[in-house]
């Protein structure tokens, strides 16, 4: 499964092509106690459209913590929360 997500950051539209594997790698890394910043950076850089990779890298270098916000938005769009209840 692959989903294209467009995030407008500042005045620029960034196109991300998020795959189930990218999402799983992000969740697995954070769940194992890895760096949230590192996992978020990797998730964003793996998912960004190839033509915008340099622009995203420049943005991330200039905006500490942006990778966590971007990864959160990507995760929310790729795997939205479901309303789940346990029936007794």
PyMOL CGO cylinders between C-alpha atoms (Angstrom):
from pymol import cmd
from pymol.cgo import CYLINDER

trace = [
    CYLINDER, 0.00, 0.00, 0.00, 1.21, 3.48, -0.87, 0.3, 1, 1, 1, 1, 1, 1,
    CYLINDER, 1.21, 3.48, -0.87, -0.49, 6.78, -0.15, 0.3, 1, 1, 1, 1, 1, 1,
    CYLINDER, -0.49, 6.78, -0.15, 0.46, 10.18, -1.49, 0.3, 1, 1, 1, 1, 1, 1,
    CYLINDER, 0.46, 10.18, -1.49, 0.20, 12.91, 1.15, 0.3, 1, 1, 1, 1, 1, 1,
    CYLINDER, 0.20, 12.91, 1.15, 0.74, 16.60, 0.41, 0.3, 1, 1, 1, 1, 1, 1,
    CYLINDER, 0.74, 16.60, 0.41, 1.78, 18.75, 3.36, 0.3, 1, 1, 1, 1, 1, 1,
    CYLINDER, 1.78, 18.75, 3.36, 1.92, 22.51, 3.03, 0.3, 1, 1, 1, 1, 1, 1,
    CYLINDER, 1.92, 22.51, 3.03, 4.83, 23.69, 5.16, 0.3, 1, 1, 1, 1, 1, 1,
    CYLINDER, 4.83, 23.69, 5.16, 5.18, 27.44, 5.16, 0.3, 1, 1, 1, 1, 1, 1,
    CYLINDER, 5.18, 27.44, 5.16, 4.45, 28.39, 1.57, 0.3, 1, 1, 1, 1, 1, 1,
    CYLINDER, 4.45, 28.39, 1.57, 5.65, 25.14, 0.01, 0.3, 1, 1, 1, 1, 1, 1,
    CYLINDER, 5.65, 25.14, 0.01, 3.68, 22.01, -0.82, 0.3, 1, 1, 1, 1, 1, 1,
    CYLINDER, 3.68, 22.01, -0.82, 5.74, 18.91, -0.09, 0.3, 1, 1, 1, 1, 1, 1,
    CYLINDER, 5.74, 18.91, -0.09, 4.65, 15.63, -1.62, 0.3, 1, 1, 1, 1, 1, 1,
    CYLINDER, 4.65, 15.63, -1.62, 5.27, 12.46, 0.35, 0.3, 1, 1, 1, 1, 1, 1,
    CYLINDER, 5.27, 12.46, 0.35, 4.76, 8.94, -0.95, 0.3, 1, 1, 1, 1, 1, 1,
    CYLINDER, 4.76, 8.94, -0.95, 4.21, 6.96, 2.23, 0.3, 1, 1, 1, 1, 1, 1,
    CYLINDER, 4.21, 6.96, 2.23, 4.38, 3.18, 2.04, 0.3, 1, 1, 1, 1, 1, 1,
    CYLINDER, 4.38, 3.18, 2.04, 3.27, 0.62, 4.59, 0.3, 1, 1, 1, 1, 1, 1,
    CYLINDER, 3.27, 0.62, 4.59, 6.93, -0.36, 5.00, 0.3, 1, 1, 1, 1, 1, 1,
    CYLINDER, 6.93, -0.36, 5.00, 8.00, 3.25, 5.74, 0.3, 1, 1, 1, 1, 1, 1,
    CYLINDER, 8.00, 3.25, 5.74, 5.21, 3.57, 8.30, 0.3, 1, 1, 1, 1, 1, 1,
    CYLINDER, 5.21, 3.57, 8.30, 6.07, 0.24, 9.93, 0.3, 1, 1, 1, 1, 1, 1,
    CYLINDER, 6.07, 0.24, 9.93, 9.76, 1.08, 10.12, 0.3, 1, 1, 1, 1, 1, 1,
    CYLINDER, 9.76, 1.08, 10.12, 8.88, 4.37, 11.86, 0.3, 1, 1, 1, 1, 1, 1,
    CYLINDER, 8.88, 4.37, 11.86, 6.59, 2.72, 14.41, 0.3, 1, 1, 1, 1, 1, 1,
    CYLINDER, 6.59, 2.72, 14.41, 9.00, -0.17, 15.02, 0.3, 1, 1, 1, 1, 1, 1,
    CYLINDER, 9.00, -0.17, 15.02, 11.95, 2.16, 15.59, 0.3, 1, 1, 1, 1, 1, 1,
    CYLINDER, 11.95, 2.16, 15.59, 10.08, 4.31, 18.11, 0.3, 1, 1, 1, 1, 1, 1,
    CYLINDER, 10.08, 4.31, 18.11, 8.58, 1.25, 19.84, 0.3, 1, 1, 1, 1, 1, 1,
    CYLINDER, 8.58, 1.25, 19.84, 12.02, -0.28, 20.34, 0.3, 1, 1, 1, 1, 1, 1,
    CYLINDER, 12.02, -0.28, 20.34, 13.11, 2.84, 22.19, 0.3, 1, 1, 1, 1, 1, 1,
    CYLINDER, 13.11, 2.84, 22.19, 14.93, 4.46, 19.30, 0.3, 1, 1, 1, 1, 1, 1,
    CYLINDER, 14.93, 4.46, 19.30, 15.29, 8.19, 18.93, 0.3, 1, 1, 1, 1, 1, 1,
    CYLINDER, 15.29, 8.19, 18.93, 11.97, 9.80, 18.02, 0.3, 1, 1, 1, 1, 1, 1,
    CYLINDER, 11.97, 9.80, 18.02, 13.82, 12.56, 16.18, 0.3, 1, 1, 1, 1, 1, 1,
    CYLINDER, 13.82, 12.56, 16.18, 15.94, 10.07, 14.23, 0.3, 1, 1, 1, 1, 1, 1,
    CYLINDER, 15.94, 10.07, 14.23, 12.98, 7.85, 13.36, 0.3, 1, 1, 1, 1, 1, 1,
    CYLINDER, 12.98, 7.85, 13.36, 10.94, 10.90, 12.32, 0.3, 1, 1, 1, 1, 1, 1,
    CYLINDER, 10.94, 10.90, 12.32, 13.77, 12.24, 10.16, 0.3, 1, 1, 1, 1, 1, 1,
    CYLINDER, 13.77, 12.24, 10.16, 14.19, 8.88, 8.44, 0.3, 1, 1, 1, 1, 1, 1,
    CYLINDER, 14.19, 8.88, 8.44, 10.42, 8.54, 7.89, 0.3, 1, 1, 1, 1, 1, 1,
    CYLINDER, 10.42, 8.54, 7.89, 10.18, 11.99, 6.30, 0.3, 1, 1, 1, 1, 1, 1,
    CYLINDER, 10.18, 11.99, 6.30, 13.30, 11.60, 4.14, 0.3, 1, 1, 1, 1, 1, 1,
    CYLINDER, 13.30, 11.60, 4.14, 12.30, 8.12, 2.91, 0.3, 1, 1, 1, 1, 1, 1,
    CYLINDER, 12.30, 8.12, 2.91, 8.80, 9.29, 2.02, 0.3, 1, 1, 1, 1, 1, 1,
    CYLINDER, 8.80, 9.29, 2.02, 9.50, 12.65, 0.35, 0.3, 1, 1, 1, 1, 1, 1,
    CYLINDER, 9.50, 12.65, 0.35, 9.18, 12.85, -3.42, 0.3, 1, 1, 1, 1, 1, 1,
    CYLINDER, 9.18, 12.85, -3.42, 12.64, 12.47, -4.95, 0.3, 1, 1, 1, 1, 1, 1,
    CYLINDER, 12.64, 12.47, -4.95, 12.44, 15.87, -6.64, 0.3, 1, 1, 1, 1, 1, 1,
    CYLINDER, 12.44, 15.87, -6.64, 11.96, 17.60, -3.26, 0.3, 1, 1, 1, 1, 1, 1,
    CYLINDER, 11.96, 17.60, -3.26, 14.52, 15.74, -1.18, 0.3, 1, 1, 1, 1, 1, 1,
    CYLINDER, 14.52, 15.74, -1.18, 17.06, 18.60, -1.14, 0.3, 1, 1, 1, 1, 1, 1,
    CYLINDER, 17.06, 18.60, -1.14, 14.36, 21.16, -0.26, 0.3, 1, 1, 1, 1, 1, 1,
    CYLINDER, 14.36, 21.16, -0.26, 13.12, 19.04, 2.64, 0.3, 1, 1, 1, 1, 1, 1,
    CYLINDER, 13.12, 19.04, 2.64, 16.66, 18.51, 3.91, 0.3, 1, 1, 1, 1, 1, 1,
    CYLINDER, 16.66, 18.51, 3.91, 17.23, 22.28, 3.88, 0.3, 1, 1, 1, 1, 1, 1,
    CYLINDER, 17.23, 22.28, 3.88, 13.98, 22.81, 5.79, 0.3, 1, 1, 1, 1, 1, 1,
    CYLINDER, 13.98, 22.81, 5.79, 14.87, 20.18, 8.39, 0.3, 1, 1, 1, 1, 1, 1,
    CYLINDER, 14.87, 20.18, 8.39, 18.36, 21.62, 8.86, 0.3, 1, 1, 1, 1, 1, 1,
    CYLINDER, 18.36, 21.62, 8.86, 16.89, 25.10, 9.46, 0.3, 1, 1, 1, 1, 1, 1,
    CYLINDER, 16.89, 25.10, 9.46, 13.98, 24.01, 11.68, 0.3, 1, 1, 1, 1, 1, 1,
    CYLINDER, 13.98, 24.01, 11.68, 14.91, 21.84, 14.66, 0.3, 1, 1, 1, 1, 1, 1,
    CYLINDER, 14.91, 21.84, 14.66, 12.05, 19.54, 15.62, 0.3, 1, 1, 1, 1, 1, 1,
    CYLINDER, 12.05, 19.54, 15.62, 10.26, 19.91, 12.29, 0.3, 1, 1, 1, 1, 1, 1,
    CYLINDER, 10.26, 19.91, 12.29, 10.84, 16.24, 11.49, 0.3, 1, 1, 1, 1, 1, 1,
    CYLINDER, 10.84, 16.24, 11.49, 8.70, 15.18, 14.47, 0.3, 1, 1, 1, 1, 1, 1,
    CYLINDER, 8.70, 15.18, 14.47, 5.83, 17.44, 13.38, 0.3, 1, 1, 1, 1, 1, 1,
    CYLINDER, 5.83, 17.44, 13.38, 6.07, 16.20, 9.80, 0.3, 1, 1, 1, 1, 1, 1,
    CYLINDER, 6.07, 16.20, 9.80, 6.18, 12.54, 10.83, 0.3, 1, 1, 1, 1, 1, 1,
    CYLINDER, 6.18, 12.54, 10.83, 3.15, 13.07, 13.06, 0.3, 1, 1, 1, 1, 1, 1,
    CYLINDER, 3.15, 13.07, 13.06, 1.17, 14.59, 10.20, 0.3, 1, 1, 1, 1, 1, 1,
    CYLINDER, 1.17, 14.59, 10.20, 2.22, 11.81, 7.82, 0.3, 1, 1, 1, 1, 1, 1,
    CYLINDER, 2.22, 11.81, 7.82, 1.32, 9.10, 10.32, 0.3, 1, 1, 1, 1, 1, 1,
    CYLINDER, 1.32, 9.10, 10.32, -2.06, 10.70, 10.98, 0.3, 1, 1, 1, 1, 1, 1,
    CYLINDER, -2.06, 10.70, 10.98, -2.89, 10.78, 7.28, 0.3, 1, 1, 1, 1, 1, 1,
    CYLINDER, -2.89, 10.78, 7.28, -1.50, 7.34, 6.45, 0.3, 1, 1, 1, 1, 1, 1,
    CYLINDER, -1.50, 7.34, 6.45, -3.04, 5.49, 9.39, 0.3, 1, 1, 1, 1, 1, 1,
    CYLINDER, -3.04, 5.49, 9.39, -5.91, 7.54, 10.81, 0.3, 1, 1, 1, 1, 1, 1,
    CYLINDER, -5.91, 7.54, 10.81, -7.26, 6.61, 14.21, 0.3, 1, 1, 1, 1, 1, 1,
    CYLINDER, -7.26, 6.61, 14.21, -10.11, 4.14, 14.20, 0.3, 1, 1, 1, 1, 1, 1,
    CYLINDER, -10.11, 4.14, 14.20, -13.01, 4.18, 16.60, 0.3, 1, 1, 1, 1, 1, 1,
    CYLINDER, -13.01, 4.18, 16.60, -12.60, 0.78, 18.28, 0.3, 1, 1, 1, 1, 1, 1,
    CYLINDER, -12.60, 0.78, 18.28, -14.57, -0.54, 21.21, 0.3, 1, 1, 1, 1, 1, 1,
    CYLINDER, -14.57, -0.54, 21.21, -14.48, -3.91, 22.95, 0.3, 1, 1, 1, 1, 1, 1,
    CYLINDER, -14.48, -3.91, 22.95, -17.92, -5.44, 23.14, 0.3, 1, 1, 1, 1, 1, 1,
    CYLINDER, -17.92, -5.44, 23.14, -18.70, -7.27, 26.36, 0.3, 1, 1, 1, 1, 1, 1,
]
cmd.load_cgo(trace, "trace")
